[in-house]
């Protein structure tokens, strides 16, 4: 018989936690992991430096796919730095600075 401890019991109306996760985007294969995390409601900080230095076309395809996934689930995507991108799920908006 398994017993639940107080730390594992969650109120029925309590939402699942949202995590901010970081990962290195090394190839198009990594896009699926990003998509899964976004669908699970997590925020992704992506290091794109490897693809920036190796294959600009693959980087563009990967970012386009992530943008499409983000938009399809009601999320967003934006650049944080030269080599960092943030992708958000539904209910998390990015407020872009006006130029």
Secondary structure as the mmCIF struct_conf table of DSSP 4:
data_model
#
loop_
_struct_conf.conf_type_id
_struct_conf.id
_struct_conf.beg_label_comp_id
_struct_conf.beg_label_asym_id
_struct_conf.beg_label_seq_id
_struct_conf.end_label_comp_id
_struct_conf.end_label_asym_id
_struct_conf.end_label_seq_id
TURN_TY1_P TURN_TY1_P1 UNK A 6 UNK A 8
TURN_TY1_P TURN_TY1_P2 UNK A 12 UNK A 13
HELX_LH_PP_P HELX_LH_PP_P1 UNK A 14 UNK A 17
STRN STRN1 UNK A 20 UNK A 24
BEND BEND1 UNK A 27 UNK A 27
TURN_TY1_P TURN_TY1_P3 UNK A 28 UNK A 29
HELX_RH_AL_P HELX_RH_AL_P1 UNK A 30 UNK A 39
TURN_TY1_P TURN_TY1_P4 UNK A 40 UNK A 41
STRN STRN2 UNK A 43 UNK A 47
HELX_RH_AL_P HELX_RH_AL_P2 UNK A 49 UNK A 54
HELX_RH_AL_P HELX_RH_AL_P3 UNK A 56 UNK A 72
TURN_TY1_P TURN_TY1_P5 UNK A 73 UNK A 74
STRN STRN3 UNK A 76 UNK A 81
TURN_TY1_P TURN_TY1_P6 UNK A 82 UNK A 83
STRN STRN4 UNK A 84 UNK A 88
TURN_TY1_P TURN_TY1_P7 UNK A 90 UNK A 91
HELX_LH_PP_P HELX_LH_PP_P2 UNK A 96 UNK A 98
#
